[in-house]
Amino acid sequence: MTVPLTRGVAETPPSCTAQIVNDGGALLGMICDGNGDIVSRAWLAASGRYGVIDRVRTRAADQRRGMGRTVMTMLGNRALDEGLTTGLLSATTEGRGLYSALGWEIRGELAGAFRSA
């Protein structure tokens, strides 16, 4: 899925904190609850003009409360600050609803692969 990056307002829920930290070149955007536990998070890495979003997760008890939207907006804004123009991600079936609501468009299907331990 892709989206032309645009600036948005990331609204952090009450009693939560939001931050972006650099973790070895990739950026981790996260929202933490009052106890410091991660409620929602996603990663951003640059590849040419693309801001590649990966591993978007929201704690089950906090889904459908705008947490994913906030993290995606935070990272989109940061990607723009870094000079990136287009968001790129591979979505699960469950994630497509959020991304579509944020304006992302499906560009094609990807085959997944994994290796067992």
N, CA, C and O of each residue as an XYZ file, in Angstrom:
468
protein
N       0.848     -1.162      0.000
C       0.000      0.000      0.000
C       0.897      1.230      0.000
O       1.998      1.210      0.551
N       0.411      2.307     -0.627
C       1.149      3.557     -0.649
C       0.212      4.720     -0.371
O      -1.009      4.604     -0.477
N       0.829      5.863     -0.007
C       0.074      7.096      0.207
C       1.032      8.276     -0.011
O       2.183      8.226      0.423
N       0.560      9.338     -0.684
C       1.369     10.557     -0.683
C       1.348     11.118      0.736
O       0.276     11.292      1.314
N       2.502     11.398      1.295
C       2.558     11.851      2.683
C       2.040     13.285      2.803
O       2.400     14.158      2.014
N       1.197     13.504      3.796
C       0.672     14.834      4.114
C       0.755     15.018      5.619
O       0.700     14.052      6.380
N       0.887     16.251      6.030
C       0.993     16.543      7.457
C      -0.382     16.421      8.113
O      -1.392     16.829      7.539
N      -0.408     15.855      9.319
C      -1.646     15.704     10.076
C      -1.432     16.069     11.530
O      -0.313     16.347     11.963
N      -2.524     16.064     12.275
C      -2.478     16.341     13.707
C      -2.564     15.002     14.436
O      -3.549     14.276     14.301
N      -1.536     14.683     15.202
C      -1.504     13.444     15.978
C      -2.043     13.737     17.374
O      -1.384     14.402     18.173
N      -3.217     13.250     17.656
C      -3.858     13.505     18.950
C      -3.568     12.371     19.914
O      -4.075     11.261     19.754
N      -2.751     12.657     20.914
C      -2.407     11.654     21.912
C      -3.547     11.533     22.911
O      -3.999     12.537     23.462
N      -4.017     10.310     23.150
C      -5.117     10.117     24.104
C      -4.732     10.596     25.510
O      -3.556     10.587     25.872
N      -5.731     11.015     26.300
C      -5.460     11.437     27.680
C      -4.745     10.330     28.459
O      -4.973      9.145     28.216
N      -3.921     10.709     29.353
C      -3.135      9.826     30.228
C      -2.095      8.995     29.478
O      -1.536      8.053     30.039
N      -1.834      9.332     28.228
C      -0.807      8.640     27.450
C       0.262      9.632     27.013
O       0.032     10.841     26.978
N       1.422      9.105     26.684
C       2.492      9.921     26.123
C       2.881      9.343     24.765
O       2.781      8.138     24.537
N       3.322     10.217     23.874
C       3.742      9.785     22.540
C       5.169     10.237     22.310
O       5.567     11.325     22.727
N       5.936      9.389     21.643
C       7.311      9.753     21.337
C       7.812      8.978     20.128
O       7.265      7.940     19.754
N       8.867      9.515     19.531
C       9.569      8.840     18.447
C      11.034      8.757     18.864
O      11.638      9.761     19.241
N      11.595      7.559     18.794
C      12.997      7.370     19.154
C      13.739      6.731     17.981
O      13.179      5.929     17.233
N      15.005      7.103     17.841
C      15.857      6.535     16.808
C      16.452      5.241     17.347
O      17.075      5.227     18.409
N      16.258      4.166     16.612
C      16.768      2.870     17.041
C      17.634      2.292     15.926
O      17.182      1.450     15.151
N      18.865      2.744     15.854
C      19.782      2.224     14.857
C      19.447      2.632     13.439
O      19.688      1.861     12.510
N      18.903      3.812     13.243
C      18.566      4.291     11.904
C      17.092      4.195     11.575
O      16.589      4.971     10.762
N      16.403      3.275     12.180
C      14.944      3.203     12.029
C      14.321      3.991     13.175
O      14.889      4.076     14.264
N      13.162      4.558     12.922
C      12.470      5.323     13.955
C      11.309      4.512     14.508
O      10.529      3.926     13.758
N      11.209      4.487     15.821
C      10.119      3.801     16.501
C       9.176      4.860     17.058
O       9.556      5.645     17.927
N       7.948      4.876     16.554
C       6.916      5.750     17.092
C       6.076      4.945     18.053
O       5.676      3.821     17.749
N       5.802      5.524     19.229
C       5.025      4.750     20.205
C       4.180      5.651     21.089
O       4.485      6.822     21.316
N       3.111      5.053     21.571
C       2.249      5.666     22.577
C       2.317      4.767     23.792
O       2.138      3.553     23.692
N       2.578      5.373     24.946
C       2.666      4.613     26.197
C       1.564      5.068     27.143
O       1.177      6.236     27.157
N       1.069      4.124     27.929
C       0.050      4.467     28.918
C       0.710      5.071     30.157
O       1.927      5.249     30.189
N      -0.085      5.382     31.162
C       0.404      6.008     32.382
C       1.427      5.180     33.127
O       2.197      5.726     33.918
N       1.458      3.866     32.897
C       2.442      2.988     33.532
C       3.727      2.856     32.721
O       4.676      2.199     33.148
N       3.749      3.488     31.543
C       4.915      3.381     30.677
C       4.880      2.196     29.735
O       5.834      1.974     28.989
N       3.788      1.423     29.754
C       3.658      0.279     28.851
C       3.278      0.760     27.463
O       2.473      1.680     27.318
N       3.859      0.138     26.434
C       3.553      0.519     25.058
C       2.148      0.051     24.707
O       1.817     -1.128     24.827
N       1.337      0.999     24.273
C      -0.042      0.731     23.871
C      -0.107      0.516     22.366
O      -0.802     -0.379     21.885
N       0.618      1.339     21.633
C       0.639      1.256     20.174
C       2.023      1.672     19.702
O       2.668      2.525     20.312
N       2.480      1.052     18.591
C       3.793      1.382     18.078
C       3.892      1.006     16.608
O       3.129      0.180     16.107
N       4.847      1.628     15.929
C       5.155      1.313     14.533
C       6.566      1.807     14.237
O       7.093      2.676     14.932
N       7.161      1.245     13.206
C       8.521      1.592     12.795
C       8.482      2.340     11.470
O       7.597      2.109     10.647
N       9.443      3.237     11.266
C       9.619      3.979     10.025
C      11.081      3.910      9.617
O      11.975      4.159     10.426
N      11.317      3.570      8.356
C      12.676      3.594      7.806
C      12.603      4.228      6.423
O      11.625      4.055      5.695
N      13.646      4.962      6.078
C      13.707      5.615      4.774
C      14.325      4.682      3.745
O      15.270      3.945      4.027
N      13.764      4.739      2.545
C      14.324      4.030      1.395
C      14.086      4.920      0.180
O      12.998      4.931     -0.394
N      15.108      5.657     -0.197
C      14.937      6.638     -1.266
C      13.945      7.700     -0.822
O      14.105      8.292      0.246
N      12.928      7.943     -1.624
C      11.897      8.930     -1.266
C      10.769      8.323     -0.445
O       9.827      9.020     -0.068
N      10.860      7.026     -0.169
C       9.800      6.317      0.544
C      10.040      6.276      2.050
O      11.166      6.096      2.516
N       8.969      6.446      2.785
C       8.958      6.185      4.212
C       8.287      4.837      4.406
O       7.070      4.720      4.258
N       9.058      3.838      4.731
C       8.542      2.476      4.851
C       8.080      2.254      6.287
O       8.867      2.351      7.228
N       6.802      1.957      6.439
C       6.191      1.707      7.750
C       6.129      0.195      7.952
O       5.796     -0.550      7.031
N       6.449     -0.245      9.157
C       6.494     -1.684      9.419
C       6.102     -1.965     10.865
O       6.232     -1.101     11.732
N       5.633     -3.152     11.112
C       5.321     -3.685     12.444
C       4.407     -2.761     13.252
O       4.704     -2.431     14.400
N       3.310     -2.356     12.649
C       2.319     -1.528     13.333
C       1.512     -2.438     14.259
O       0.953     -3.444     13.821
N       1.459     -2.080     15.526
C       0.729     -2.890     16.508
C       0.032     -1.985     17.507
O       0.557     -0.940     17.894
N      -1.152     -2.398     17.917
C      -1.859     -1.748     19.020
C      -2.336     -2.846     19.951
O      -2.886     -3.855     19.510
N      -2.124     -2.645     21.232
C      -2.554     -3.598     22.251
C      -4.047     -3.881     22.053
O      -4.828     -2.957     21.825
N      -4.441     -5.143     22.138
C      -5.817     -5.560     21.848
C      -6.857     -4.741     22.616
O      -7.870     -4.334     22.046
N      -6.613     -4.502     23.887
C      -7.587     -3.768     24.708
C      -7.730     -2.304     24.281
O      -8.690     -1.636     24.664
N      -6.782     -1.810     23.494
C      -6.794     -0.402     23.093
C      -7.084     -0.192     21.610
O      -6.989      0.931     21.114
N      -7.434     -1.250     20.907
C      -7.776     -1.102     19.503
C      -9.093     -0.352     19.354
O      -9.945     -0.378     20.243
N      -9.244      0.315     18.217
C     -10.453      1.095     17.881
C     -10.592      2.342     18.760
O     -11.699      2.838     18.975
N      -9.446      2.850     19.271
C      -9.467      4.065     20.099
C      -8.602      5.172     19.502
O      -8.342      6.174     20.169
N      -8.151      5.008     18.253
C      -7.366      6.033     17.586
C      -5.870      5.941     17.798
O      -5.123      6.795     17.320
N      -5.421      4.918     18.509
C      -3.990      4.788     18.793
C      -3.178      4.553     17.512
O      -2.157      5.204     17.292
N      -3.637      3.625     16.676
C      -2.940      3.346     15.422
C      -2.905      4.568     14.521
O      -1.881      4.864     13.905
N      -4.010      5.268     14.448
C      -4.080      6.499     13.654
C      -3.047      7.521     14.157
O      -2.361      8.161     13.360
N      -2.946      7.664     15.472
C      -1.996      8.629     16.040
C      -0.564      8.248     15.710
O       0.219      9.106     15.301
N      -0.205      6.989     15.876
C       1.160      6.547     15.583
C       1.473      6.736     14.094
O       2.559      7.196     13.741
N       0.531      6.385     13.233
C       0.752      6.548     11.798
C       0.914      8.019     11.434
O       1.746      8.359     10.593
N       0.133      8.891     12.053
C       0.239     10.325     11.779
C       1.573     10.868     12.268
O       2.223     11.645     11.569
N       1.986     10.458     13.474
C       3.288     10.880     14.005
C       4.413     10.519     13.049
O       5.271     11.348     12.747
N       4.405      9.283     12.574
C       5.477      8.828     11.697
C       5.397      9.485     10.325
O       6.427      9.783      9.720
N       4.178      9.713      9.827
C       4.028     10.421      8.559
C       4.588     11.829      8.633
O       5.271     12.278      7.713
N       4.301     12.531      9.730
C       4.845     13.877      9.919
C       6.374     13.849      9.972
O       7.043     14.691      9.373
N       6.907     12.878     10.687
C       8.368     12.769     10.804
C       8.989     12.445      9.451
O      10.046     12.975      9.109
N       8.334     11.573      8.677
C       8.835     11.240      7.343
C       8.913     12.495      6.474
O       9.887     12.687      5.745
N       7.894     13.344      6.549
C       7.910     14.606      5.810
C       9.068     15.482      6.271
O       9.748     16.098      5.450
N       9.294     15.538      7.579
C      10.413     16.314      8.121
C      11.750     15.817      7.576
O      12.698     16.588      7.429
N      11.813     14.526      7.278
C      13.047     13.915      6.765
C      13.147     14.033      5.241
O      14.106     13.543      4.645
N      12.155     14.684      4.606
C      12.187     14.883      3.157
C      11.588     13.758      2.341
O      11.726     13.738      1.118
N      10.923     12.819      2.999
C      10.302     11.708      2.291
C       8.944     12.157      1.744
O       8.303     13.042      2.313
N       8.510     11.546      0.642
C       7.287     12.011     -0.008
C       6.169     10.991     -0.067
O       5.000     11.354     -0.194
N       6.517      9.719      0.023
C       5.527      8.657     -0.160
C       5.659      7.616      0.932
O       6.761      7.169      1.249
N       4.526      7.231      1.507
C       4.504      6.150      2.484
C       4.338      4.818      1.777
O       3.631      4.725      0.773
N       4.986      3.792      2.297
C       4.936      2.458      1.710
C       4.843      1.444      2.835
O       5.591      1.519      3.810
N       3.919      0.491      2.700
C       3.821     -0.584      3.685
C       3.191     -1.813      3.079
O       2.541     -1.752      2.036
N       3.391     -2.918      3.742
C       2.725     -4.166      3.417
C       1.715     -4.416      4.518
O       2.082     -4.487      5.691
N       0.445     -4.551      4.156
C      -0.628     -4.639      5.155
C      -1.174     -6.053      5.300
O      -1.277     -6.805      4.331
N      -1.517     -6.387      6.523
C      -2.278     -7.604      6.756
C      -3.743     -7.314      6.418
O      -4.130     -6.156      6.260
N      -4.526     -8.338      6.313
C      -5.955     -8.158      6.079
C      -6.562     -7.320      7.198
O      -7.401     -6.459      6.935
N      -6.154     -7.558      8.439
C      -6.689     -6.820      9.586
C      -6.290     -5.342      9.548
O      -7.066     -4.480      9.962
N      -5.096     -5.048      9.058
C      -4.604     -3.683      9.042
C      -5.138     -2.825      7.907
O      -5.091     -1.597      7.982
N      -5.638     -3.452      6.868
C      -6.087     -2.692      5.701
C      -7.170     -1.675      6.019
O      -7.210     -0.614      5.397
N      -8.039     -1.967      6.961
C      -9.099     -1.024      7.318
C      -8.543      0.287      7.828
O      -8.976      1.357      7.401
N      -7.582      0.210      8.744
C      -6.953      1.418      9.276
C      -6.259      2.179      8.163
O      -6.475      3.381      8.005
N      -5.431      1.497      7.395
C      -4.649      2.176      6.373
C      -5.551      2.788      5.304
O      -5.307      3.909      4.859
N      -6.577      2.073      4.894
C      -7.513      2.622      3.900
C      -8.198      3.872      4.433
O      -8.388      4.837      3.693
N      -8.573      3.863      5.716
C      -9.212      5.037      6.329
C      -8.264      6.228      6.368
O      -8.707      7.376      6.412
N      -6.961      5.959      6.352
C      -5.965      7.022      6.365
C      -5.538      7.438      4.957
O      -4.638      8.264      4.804
N      -6.177      6.872      3.929
C      -5.896      7.267      2.555
C      -4.909      6.401      1.797
O      -4.581      6.697      0.648
N      -4.434      5.339      2.419
C      -3.499      4.444      1.747
C      -4.241      3.648      0.681
O      -5.412      3.309      0.851
N      -3.550      3.353     -0.421
C      -4.147      2.592     -1.521
C      -3.370      1.313     -1.766
O      -2.141      1.285     -1.701
N      -4.116      0.255     -2.048
C      -3.504     -1.034     -2.368
C      -2.891     -0.948     -3.761
O      -3.544     -0.517     -4.711
N      -1.648     -1.356     -3.873
C      -0.936     -1.338     -5.154
C      -0.708     -2.731     -5.701
O      -0.362     -2.879     -6.873
N      -0.890     -3.740     -4.899
C      -0.687     -5.102     -5.360
C      -0.602     -6.045     -4.177
O      -0.583     -5.619     -3.022
N      -0.553     -7.304     -4.473
C      -0.464     -8.338     -3.452
C       0.983     -8.764     -3.282
O       1.752     -8.763     -4.243
N       1.355     -9.128     -2.068
C       2.677     -9.654     -1.774
C       2.534    -11.057     -1.219
O       1.619    -11.343     -0.447
N       3.433    -11.915     -1.612
C       3.466    -13.251     -1.038
C       4.353    -13.215      0.188
O       5.426    -12.612      0.164
N       3.919    -13.851      1.249
C       4.714    -13.924      2.457
C       5.465    -15.229      2.543
O       5.071    -16.230      1.945
N       6.532    -15.211      3.278
C       7.313    -16.434      3.481
C       7.849    -16.408      4.893
O       8.103    -15.339      5.449
N       8.022    -17.574      5.473
C       8.638    -17.663      6.781
C       9.413    -18.963      6.865
O       9.184    -19.897      6.097
N      10.323    -19.003      7.803
C      11.123    -20.179      8.022
C      10.896    -20.630      9.443
O      11.061    -19.838     10.370
N      10.525    -21.870      9.642
C      10.300    -22.378     10.987
C      11.651    -22.564     11.688
O      12.691    -22.709     11.046
N      11.600    -22.556     12.996
C      12.832    -22.643     13.802
C      13.503    -23.969     13.653
O      14.547    -24.204     14.261
